């Protein structure tokens, strides 16, 4: 999961410029521009209706922009189909299908890598040894990923039997199996118990530190955002309102009064 070393490490891995998305007469994203620096865990916050999820949909290819540009690792990707965006190394968690409930945790991870030799019928006739070798390599990768996420003890359990928090960890593991350059995480703590939220936060932090993968997170849990993300981008009414360190965002009067209010003040209690 090494980061592409050929790209300029000082340049943002993702650049959004003057992005606009209209739905009929409603403008969901309004000339939004932002950068995501390589190797960061960047938070994207704002009130409901601020345009955060629409922005994720534009970046990952699920919506086509009305106007504006999106550049990932030096290449323009706006309007690109989701499966092509995925292949560039930009992965949104739900681009990988939801867990297969009647398969084990290990099997769920092993399904993720693309272009597996065993998927081609003729390969089982003419190159069966290649299928076996590739499957063993994928299994090793899956086991290493489960160990990294402290899920190894659940490898033979059916995915349907996992708790909500464990399913979020499985989703992160499936994302890592795609060997991405950048991950888009949409509210990873939603529906997760406080104890598992702490574990999830630590796994996200370790993922970035040990692999160098860039992570962009939409999250409403302000405690998680303020302790995990740097920088933090604040959106409002489809535009970028502010950007800075957690401390700078918490001191920003416009952000405090209009969008975070009690949530950030409560963080310091």
PyMOL commands that set and color helices and strands:
alter all, ss='L'
color gray80, all
select helices_A, chain A and resi 52-60+82-87+93-95+105-110+117-119+121-126+128-148+152-154+159-161+164-177+194-211+222-228+246-251+253-260+262-267
alter helices_A, ss='H'
color red, helices_A
select strands_A, chain A and resi 14-23+26-36+41-45+67-72+75-76+90-92+182-186+214-218+232-236+239-244
alter strands_A, ss='S'
color yellow, strands_A
deselect
rebuild
show_as cartoon
